[in-house]
């Protein structure tokens, strides 16, 4: 069982969040109130959800007793020329008469405007070419609104759901166009926009914990009163938990369940649920799919963006000095202009600088830059963020580049690297690395690791996910290739791994490994 270090009082939490960074909140045009139960008492939620049409206004009463007028003025979205997928969207709103732009999903946190916090979780643009309805949205946009300075989710009721550093591995977040079989299928127009949160992890080693207290509504194929709980869809690799708010949490692709867990049993926040796997509809890569369903103003259940809650919980638990964010991934063709964006990064002391190191070896300063590519492949561009007090963090923006005359049956390789543990590593400790390639045939090439410490490269060969044999290869027990490395000195290490196909196109992935100095207090970055 995992236990957390949480803020001791709610006022202390408010103070820390307000002084380090103002955290966002949500709202709905239709005043939608819920009652949640904590410690045996009824507690009003911290945000309101509002759905609005363009031009519509709503008066919203917030949990602290204040009122806000919200008007949806405009919606804009940016789509790629390959799939016409929505890559980013912006809602322009007036809040008590003050106009502001709010980014939609895609790793955007709530922002503070006119005395409230607000985010936009989805717009009607995502319905234009999606293959499913996650959100139960019947108007043009959905907002969440909190009072200024409020936490996004009540402290002490939600924790980071797995034992690894935030964004240590690949992720897919709210509204990100989802990988299928290791990458996007460029000719498909029925797009799966990811409404939950995917955390890549080390198969069978990365532990998954209950993010909240709650009741196990389904465990594998067994469920409790399924007809009474519409969000619950049992599957052999999935756990559903209903918390005291009436929200449903889905944990998918588990390799194994913790025992003894039983349907109808009440679990506590921090209880182990199982281990990361690649079971079910995982696309062959090991990860935890985590989502939250709640009643929406339309009257149905919809998935809400969990990213701000996960962000807040991680900060509460681990108190990082700086977090680099270079996501979501990009899809483009040879010769197209691609924007690299690290502006969603954060530091409690403020950010002194950003630096991109590109695949061609060049370096560019600034939170954003643009780049074009001359060869198909999967690139992993390095973002370095330095805080005002000298703390450093790294993240990587994945860019999938297609030939201008691509064909669906033969796309450039993609690659999924992971490592364990991601925290608390000291010099000489064994660090386990695993990798699996996609869109290469079995026996076609090999992965080569560069651990960034001057040690010789290490070659391994995974059993790749291969579309010509999807049912056999997707869940192959030996899908990932494993190796162990020991770093001899404290420091920050950029670890790279690549695999090429017979055409010479390469997929590259990167990881950031922090080796702590035992003579200094540990920090999480």
C-alpha positions as CSV (number, residue, x, y, z in Angstrom):
1,X,0.0,0.0,0.0
2,X,1.3,3.5,-0.9
3,X,0.9,6.4,1.5
4,X,1.0,10.0,0.6
5,X,2.5,13.2,2.1
6,X,-0.3,15.6,1.8
7,X,-0.8,19.2,2.8
8,X,-1.9,19.4,6.5
9,X,-4.7,21.9,6.2
10,X,-6.9,23.2,3.4
11,X,-5.9,26.8,4.1
12,X,-2.2,25.9,3.8
13,X,-3.0,24.2,0.5
14,X,-4.7,27.3,-0.8
15,X,-1.7,29.4,0.3
16,X,0.9,27.2,-1.4
17,X,-1.0,26.9,-4.6
18,X,-1.8,30.6,-4.8
19,X,1.8,31.7,-4.1
20,X,3.5,29.1,-6.4
21,X,1.1,29.1,-9.3
22,X,-2.5,29.9,-9.5
23,X,-4.3,26.7,-10.3
24,X,-7.3,26.6,-12.7
25,X,-10.9,25.5,-12.3
26,X,-14.0,24.6,-14.4
27,X,-17.6,25.9,-15.0
28,X,-20.8,25.2,-16.9
29,X,-23.3,27.5,-18.6
30,X,-26.1,25.5,-17.2
31,X,-25.5,25.6,-13.4
32,X,-24.7,22.0,-12.7
33,X,-24.3,21.2,-9.0
34,X,-23.2,18.0,-7.4
35,X,-22.9,16.8,-3.9
36,X,-19.8,14.9,-2.8
37,X,-19.2,13.0,0.4
38,X,-16.0,13.2,2.3
39,X,-15.3,11.9,5.8
40,X,-19.0,11.1,6.2
41,X,-20.2,14.7,5.4
42,X,-21.6,16.4,2.4
43,X,-19.1,18.8,0.7
44,X,-19.8,21.1,-2.2
45,X,-17.6,20.5,-5.2
46,X,-14.8,22.9,-6.0
47,X,-15.9,23.7,-9.6
48,X,-19.0,24.1,-11.8
49,X,-19.4,22.7,-15.3
50,X,-21.0,24.9,-18.0
51,X,-21.9,24.0,-21.6
52,X,-22.5,27.0,-23.9
53,X,-23.5,27.8,-27.5
54,X,-21.5,30.5,-29.3
55,X,-23.0,33.8,-28.2
56,X,-24.7,32.3,-25.1
57,X,-24.1,33.7,-21.6
58,X,-24.6,32.1,-18.2
59,X,-24.7,33.4,-14.7
60,X,-22.8,30.8,-12.5
61,X,-22.7,30.6,-8.7
62,X,-19.4,29.2,-7.6
63,X,-18.8,27.2,-4.4
64,X,-17.4,30.1,-2.5
65,X,-20.6,32.1,-3.0
66,X,-19.3,34.4,-5.7
67,X,-21.0,34.7,-9.0
68,X,-19.6,35.0,-12.5
69,X,-21.0,35.8,-15.9
70,X,-19.5,33.7,-18.7
71,X,-20.1,34.3,-22.4
72,X,-18.7,32.2,-25.2
73,X,-17.6,34.6,-28.0
74,X,-15.6,32.6,-30.5
75,X,-14.1,29.2,-31.2
76,X,-11.1,28.5,-33.4
77,X,-9.2,25.2,-34.2
78,X,-6.1,24.2,-36.0
79,X,-6.1,21.1,-38.1
80,X,-3.4,19.1,-39.8
81,X,-3.4,18.7,-43.6
82,X,-3.0,15.0,-43.5
83,X,-6.0,13.8,-41.4
84,X,-7.8,17.1,-40.8
85,X,-7.5,16.2,-37.2
86,X,-8.0,19.0,-34.6
87,X,-4.5,19.6,-33.3
88,X,-5.3,22.5,-31.1
89,X,-8.4,24.6,-30.3
90,X,-9.0,27.9,-28.5
91,X,-12.2,29.2,-27.0
92,X,-12.5,33.0,-26.6
93,X,-14.7,33.9,-23.7
94,X,-15.8,37.0,-21.7
95,X,-15.7,36.5,-18.0
96,X,-17.5,39.3,-16.1
97,X,-16.8,41.3,-19.3
98,X,-13.1,40.6,-19.5
99,X,-12.1,38.8,-22.7
100,X,-9.7,35.9,-22.6
101,X,-8.5,33.0,-24.8
102,X,-8.7,29.5,-23.2
103,X,-6.8,26.5,-24.7
104,X,-8.9,23.3,-25.1
105,X,-7.5,20.1,-23.5
106,X,-4.1,19.0,-24.9
107,X,-2.1,19.5,-21.7
108,X,-3.5,23.0,-21.1
109,X,-4.1,23.8,-17.4
110,X,-6.9,26.1,-16.2
111,X,-6.0,29.8,-16.3
112,X,-6.9,32.7,-14.0
113,X,-9.1,35.4,-15.5
114,X,-11.2,38.1,-13.9
115,X,-11.1,36.5,-10.4
116,X,-11.8,32.9,-11.4
117,X,-10.0,29.9,-12.8
118,X,-11.3,28.4,-16.1
119,X,-10.6,25.7,-18.6
120,X,-12.3,24.4,-21.6
121,X,-12.3,20.6,-21.9
122,X,-13.9,20.1,-25.3
123,X,-15.6,21.8,-28.2
124,X,-18.0,20.7,-30.9
125,X,-15.1,20.7,-33.4
126,X,-14.0,17.4,-32.0
127,X,-17.3,15.8,-33.2
128,X,-16.6,16.7,-36.8
129,X,-14.6,13.5,-37.6
130,X,-14.4,11.5,-34.4
131,X,-15.3,7.8,-34.2
132,X,-16.9,8.0,-30.8
133,X,-18.5,10.4,-28.3
134,X,-16.6,10.5,-25.0
135,X,-18.0,13.7,-23.7
136,X,-21.8,13.8,-24.0
137,X,-21.6,17.5,-25.2
138,X,-24.7,18.9,-26.9
139,X,-23.6,22.5,-27.2
140,X,-20.5,24.2,-28.7
141,X,-18.1,24.1,-25.8
142,X,-17.7,22.9,-22.2
143,X,-16.0,24.8,-19.4
144,X,-15.0,24.2,-15.8
145,X,-14.8,27.2,-13.4
146,X,-13.3,27.5,-10.0
147,X,-12.9,30.4,-7.6
148,X,-9.5,32.2,-7.8
149,X,-6.8,30.4,-5.8
150,X,-8.9,27.3,-5.3
151,X,-7.3,23.8,-5.8
152,X,-8.7,22.0,-8.8
153,X,-9.6,19.0,-6.8
154,X,-10.1,18.8,-3.1
155,X,-6.7,18.1,-1.4
156,X,-6.5,14.7,0.4
157,X,-9.1,13.1,-1.9
158,X,-7.0,12.4,-5.1
159,X,-3.5,11.1,-5.7
160,X,-1.1,10.4,-8.6
161,X,-2.3,7.0,-9.8
162,X,1.1,5.3,-10.4
163,X,4.6,5.1,-9.0
164,X,6.6,7.1,-11.5
165,X,7.7,10.6,-12.2
166,X,5.2,12.9,-13.9
167,X,5.7,12.7,-17.7
168,X,8.6,10.4,-17.3
169,X,7.4,8.3,-20.3
170,X,5.0,8.7,-23.3
171,X,1.5,10.0,-22.6
172,X,-1.7,10.7,-24.4
173,X,-3.9,13.4,-22.9
174,X,-7.3,15.0,-23.3
175,X,-8.3,15.5,-27.0
176,X,-4.9,14.3,-28.3
177,X,-5.3,12.4,-31.6
178,X,-4.5,8.9,-30.5
179,X,-1.9,6.4,-31.6
180,X,-3.3,3.2,-33.1
181,X,-0.8,0.3,-33.5
182,X,2.1,2.6,-32.5
183,X,1.2,5.7,-34.4
184,X,-1.5,7.6,-36.2
185,X,-3.1,6.1,-39.3
186,X,-2.9,9.0,-41.7
187,X,-5.6,7.9,-44.1
188,X,-8.2,7.3,-41.4
189,X,-10.7,10.2,-41.1
190,X,-12.6,8.6,-38.1
191,X,-10.3,9.9,-35.5
192,X,-10.1,8.7,-31.9
193,X,-9.5,11.8,-29.8
194,X,-8.1,10.6,-26.5
195,X,-10.4,11.8,-23.7
196,X,-8.6,10.0,-20.8
197,X,-5.0,10.1,-19.8
198,X,-2.5,7.4,-20.9
199,X,0.7,6.8,-18.9
200,X,3.3,4.6,-20.6
201,X,4.9,2.3,-18.0
202,X,7.2,-0.6,-17.5
203,X,5.1,-3.8,-18.1
204,X,4.6,-5.8,-14.9
205,X,6.7,-3.4,-12.7
206,X,5.1,0.0,-12.7
207,X,2.5,-0.1,-9.9
208,X,-1.0,1.4,-10.2
209,X,-2.8,2.8,-7.2
210,X,-6.3,3.9,-6.4
211,X,-6.4,7.7,-7.1
212,X,-9.3,8.0,-4.6
213,X,-11.3,6.3,-2.0
214,X,-14.2,4.4,-3.6
215,X,-16.1,1.2,-4.3
216,X,-14.9,-1.4,-6.8
217,X,-17.7,-1.4,-9.4
218,X,-16.1,-3.9,-11.8
219,X,-13.0,-6.1,-11.7
220,X,-12.2,-7.8,-14.9
221,X,-15.4,-9.4,-16.3
222,X,-17.3,-9.2,-13.0
223,X,-19.4,-6.1,-12.1
224,X,-21.7,-4.7,-9.5
225,X,-25.2,-3.7,-10.6
226,X,-23.9,-2.8,-14.1
227,X,-27.3,-1.6,-15.3
228,X,-27.4,1.0,-12.6
229,X,-24.0,2.4,-13.5
230,X,-23.8,3.4,-17.2
231,X,-20.1,4.3,-17.4
232,X,-19.1,0.8,-16.3
233,X,-18.0,-1.5,-19.2
234,X,-16.4,-4.6,-17.7
235,X,-13.4,-6.1,-19.5
236,X,-10.8,-8.7,-18.4
237,X,-8.1,-6.0,-18.0
238,X,-10.1,-3.2,-16.5
239,X,-11.1,-1.9,-13.0
240,X,-13.8,0.6,-12.4
241,X,-14.0,2.5,-9.1
242,X,-16.8,4.9,-8.0
243,X,-15.7,7.5,-5.6
244,X,-17.7,9.5,-3.0
245,X,-18.4,12.3,-5.6
246,X,-20.2,9.8,-7.8
247,X,-17.4,9.9,-10.3
248,X,-16.3,6.7,-12.1
249,X,-12.6,6.0,-12.5
250,X,-11.4,3.5,-15.2
251,X,-8.0,1.8,-15.0
252,X,-7.3,-0.2,-18.2
253,X,-4.7,-2.5,-19.7
254,X,-3.6,-4.0,-16.4
255,X,-1.2,-6.9,-16.6
256,X,-2.4,-8.2,-13.2
257,X,-4.8,-7.3,-10.4
258,X,-3.7,-6.9,-6.8
259,X,-5.1,-9.6,-4.6
260,X,-7.4,-9.7,-2.7
261,X,-9.5,-7.2,-4.6
262,X,-13.3,-7.9,-4.9
263,X,-16.2,-6.4,-6.6
264,X,-18.2,-4.3,-4.1
265,X,-15.2,-3.8,-1.8
266,X,-14.2,-0.3,-0.7
267,X,-10.7,0.7,-1.4
268,X,-8.7,3.6,0.1
269,X,-6.7,6.1,-1.9
270,X,-3.2,4.7,-2.3
271,X,-4.2,1.1,-2.3
272,X,-2.5,-0.9,-5.0
273,X,-4.8,-2.0,-7.8
274,X,-2.3,-3.9,-10.0
275,X,0.6,-3.4,-12.5
276,X,0.9,-1.7,-15.9
277,X,0.3,-4.0,-18.8
278,X,-0.5,-4.0,-22.5
279,X,-3.7,-6.1,-22.3
280,X,-7.0,-5.3,-23.9
281,X,-7.2,-2.7,-26.6
282,X,-3.8,-1.3,-25.8
283,X,-2.4,-1.1,-29.3
284,X,0.4,-3.3,-28.1
285,X,2.2,-0.7,-25.9
286,X,2.3,-1.0,-22.1
287,X,0.4,1.8,-20.4
288,X,-2.3,2.8,-17.9
289,X,-5.4,4.2,-19.5
290,X,-7.0,6.4,-16.7
291,X,-10.2,8.3,-17.1
292,X,-13.0,9.9,-15.1
293,X,-16.7,9.9,-16.0
294,X,-19.2,12.2,-14.3
295,X,-22.7,13.4,-15.0
296,X,-22.7,16.3,-17.5
297,X,-25.2,19.2,-18.2
298,X,-26.5,17.3,-21.2
299,X,-27.9,14.7,-18.8
300,X,-25.5,11.9,-19.8
301,X,-22.2,10.8,-18.4
302,X,-19.0,12.1,-20.0
303,X,-15.3,11.9,-19.5
304,X,-13.7,14.9,-18.0
305,X,-10.1,16.0,-18.5
306,X,-8.1,14.5,-15.6
307,X,-4.8,16.2,-16.5
308,X,-5.2,19.2,-14.1
309,X,-6.1,16.8,-11.2
310,X,-3.1,14.5,-11.9
311,X,-0.9,17.6,-12.2
312,X,-2.1,19.0,-8.8
313,X,-1.8,15.6,-7.1
314,X,1.7,15.0,-8.3
315,X,2.8,18.5,-7.1
316,X,1.2,17.9,-3.7
317,X,2.9,14.5,-3.3
318,X,6.3,15.2,-4.7
319,X,6.8,19.0,-4.6
320,X,8.8,19.2,-7.8
321,X,10.8,22.4,-8.5
322,X,10.2,22.5,-12.2
323,X,8.2,20.5,-14.8
324,X,9.0,20.5,-18.5
325,X,6.2,19.9,-20.9
326,X,6.8,19.4,-24.6
327,X,3.5,17.8,-25.6
328,X,1.3,16.8,-27.5
329,X,3.0,14.9,-30.3
330,X,2.9,16.2,-33.9
331,X,2.1,14.6,-37.3
332,X,3.4,16.1,-40.5
333,X,5.0,15.4,-43.9
334,X,8.5,16.0,-45.2
335,X,8.8,19.7,-45.9
336,X,5.9,20.8,-43.6
337,X,6.6,23.3,-40.9
338,X,6.2,21.8,-37.4
339,X,5.9,23.9,-34.2
340,X,7.7,22.7,-31.1
341,X,6.0,24.1,-28.0
342,X,7.3,24.0,-24.4
343,X,5.2,26.9,-23.1
344,X,3.1,24.6,-20.9
345,X,6.1,24.0,-18.7
346,X,6.2,25.3,-15.1
347,X,8.5,26.2,-12.3
348,X,7.5,27.4,-8.8
349,X,10.3,29.9,-8.8
350,X,9.7,31.1,-12.4
351,X,11.4,29.9,-15.6
352,X,14.7,31.5,-16.6
353,X,15.1,29.9,-20.0
354,X,14.1,27.3,-22.5
355,X,16.4,25.5,-24.9
356,X,15.6,23.0,-27.7
357,X,18.2,20.5,-28.9
358,X,17.0,19.2,-32.3
359,X,17.7,16.0,-34.1
360,X,20.1,17.6,-36.4
361,X,22.2,18.8,-33.5
362,X,21.3,22.4,-33.6
363,X,20.1,24.3,-30.5
364,X,17.4,27.0,-30.3
365,X,16.4,29.2,-27.3
366,X,12.8,30.0,-26.5
367,X,9.7,28.2,-25.4
368,X,8.6,27.7,-29.1
369,X,10.4,27.2,-32.4
370,X,9.6,25.7,-35.8
371,X,11.4,23.0,-37.7
372,X,11.1,21.1,-41.0
373,X,12.3,17.6,-41.8
374,X,13.8,16.2,-44.9
375,X,13.4,12.5,-44.1
376,X,10.5,10.4,-42.9
377,X,10.8,9.0,-39.4
378,X,9.8,9.5,-35.8
379,X,11.8,12.3,-34.1
380,X,12.2,13.1,-30.4
381,X,13.2,16.7,-29.9
382,X,14.7,17.7,-26.5
383,X,13.3,20.5,-24.4
384,X,15.4,21.8,-21.5
385,X,13.8,24.1,-19.0
386,X,15.8,26.0,-16.4
387,X,14.2,27.7,-13.4
388,X,15.2,31.0,-11.9
389,X,17.0,29.2,-9.1
390,X,18.9,26.9,-11.4
391,X,16.8,23.7,-11.3
392,X,16.6,21.8,-14.6
393,X,14.0,19.5,-16.2
394,X,13.7,17.9,-19.6
395,X,10.9,16.7,-21.8
396,X,10.6,15.5,-25.4
397,X,8.2,16.4,-28.2
398,X,7.6,13.4,-30.5
399,X,7.2,14.3,-34.2
400,X,6.0,11.7,-36.7
401,X,7.1,12.7,-40.2
402,X,5.6,11.0,-43.3
403,X,6.9,11.0,-46.9
404,X,4.7,13.3,-49.0
405,X,3.7,10.2,-51.0
406,X,3.2,7.9,-48.0
407,X,1.2,4.8,-48.3
408,X,-0.7,3.3,-45.3
409,X,0.9,-0.1,-45.5
410,X,4.5,1.1,-44.9
411,X,4.9,4.0,-42.5
412,X,8.0,5.1,-40.6
413,X,8.8,3.2,-37.4
414,X,7.7,4.5,-34.0
415,X,9.1,3.4,-30.7
416,X,8.1,3.1,-27.0
417,X,10.9,3.3,-24.4
418,X,10.3,3.1,-20.7
419,X,12.4,2.7,-17.5
420,X,12.0,1.7,-13.9
421,X,12.4,3.1,-11.3
422,X,12.0,6.7,-12.5
423,X,12.6,8.3,-9.1
424,X,15.1,7.8,-6.3
425,X,17.9,6.5,-8.6
426,X,21.4,6.8,-7.1
427,X,24.8,6.2,-8.7
428,X,25.4,2.5,-9.2
429,X,21.7,1.5,-8.9
430,X,20.4,-0.9,-11.5
431,X,18.0,0.9,-13.8
432,X,15.8,-1.3,-16.0
433,X,15.0,-0.2,-19.5
434,X,12.5,-1.7,-21.9
435,X,11.6,-0.8,-25.5
436,X,9.2,-2.0,-28.2
437,X,9.2,-0.9,-31.8
438,X,6.1,-0.5,-34.1
439,X,5.8,-0.5,-37.9
440,X,8.8,-2.7,-38.4
441,X,8.6,-6.4,-39.3
442,X,10.0,-9.0,-36.9
443,X,13.7,-9.4,-37.6
444,X,13.9,-6.0,-39.4
445,X,16.6,-4.1,-37.6
446,X,17.3,-3.8,-33.9
447,X,17.1,-1.2,-31.2
448,X,20.2,0.6,-30.1
449,X,20.4,2.3,-26.7
450,X,22.7,5.3,-26.0
451,X,22.6,6.0,-22.2
452,X,24.1,9.5,-22.5
453,X,26.9,8.8,-20.1
454,X,29.7,7.9,-22.5
455,X,29.2,4.1,-22.1
456,X,29.1,1.9,-25.2
457,X,25.8,1.5,-27.1
458,X,23.7,-1.5,-26.2
459,X,21.8,-3.4,-28.9
460,X,18.6,-5.3,-28.2
461,X,15.8,-6.6,-30.4
462,X,12.1,-6.3,-29.4
463,X,9.3,-8.4,-30.8
464,X,7.6,-5.5,-32.6
465,X,3.9,-4.9,-33.1
466,X,3.4,-5.7,-36.7
467,X,0.1,-4.9,-38.5
468,X,0.4,-7.9,-40.8
469,X,-0.1,-10.1,-37.7
470,X,-1.9,-7.9,-35.2
471,X,-3.6,-10.5,-33.0
472,X,-0.5,-12.5,-32.4
473,X,1.9,-9.6,-32.0
474,X,-0.2,-7.1,-30.0
475,X,-0.1,-9.1,-26.7
476,X,3.2,-11.0,-27.3
477,X,4.7,-11.8,-23.9
478,X,8.2,-11.0,-25.3
479,X,7.0,-7.8,-27.0
480,X,9.5,-5.6,-25.1
481,X,13.2,-6.0,-25.1
482,X,14.9,-5.4,-21.8
483,X,18.3,-4.3,-20.6
484,X,19.8,-3.0,-17.3
485,X,22.2,0.0,-17.0
486,X,24.0,1.5,-14.0
487,X,24.9,5.2,-14.0
488,X,28.1,5.9,-12.2
489,X,27.7,9.6,-11.4
490,X,24.9,11.8,-10.2
491,X,23.4,14.0,-12.9
492,X,20.8,14.4,-15.6
493,X,21.1,11.9,-18.4
494,X,19.3,12.0,-21.8
495,X,18.9,8.4,-22.9
496,X,18.1,7.7,-26.6
497,X,17.0,4.5,-28.4
498,X,16.4,4.0,-32.1
499,X,15.4,1.4,-34.6
500,X,15.3,1.6,-38.4
501,X,13.4,-0.2,-41.1
502,X,14.8,-1.6,-44.4
503,X,14.2,1.7,-46.1
504,X,16.5,3.5,-43.6
505,X,13.7,5.3,-41.9
506,X,14.3,5.6,-38.1
507,X,12.1,5.8,-35.0
508,X,13.8,7.5,-32.1
509,X,12.6,7.8,-28.5
510,X,14.2,9.5,-25.5
511,X,14.0,9.4,-21.7
512,X,15.3,11.7,-18.9
513,X,17.0,9.8,-16.1
514,X,17.8,11.8,-12.9
515,X,20.6,10.2,-10.8
516,X,20.5,11.8,-7.4
517,X,23.5,13.0,-5.3
518,X,23.1,11.3,-1.9
519,X,24.8,14.2,-0.2
520,X,22.1,16.6,-1.4
521,X,18.3,16.6,-0.6
522,X,16.4,14.7,-3.4
523,X,14.3,16.7,-5.8
524,X,11.9,15.6,-8.3
525,X,11.9,17.2,-11.7
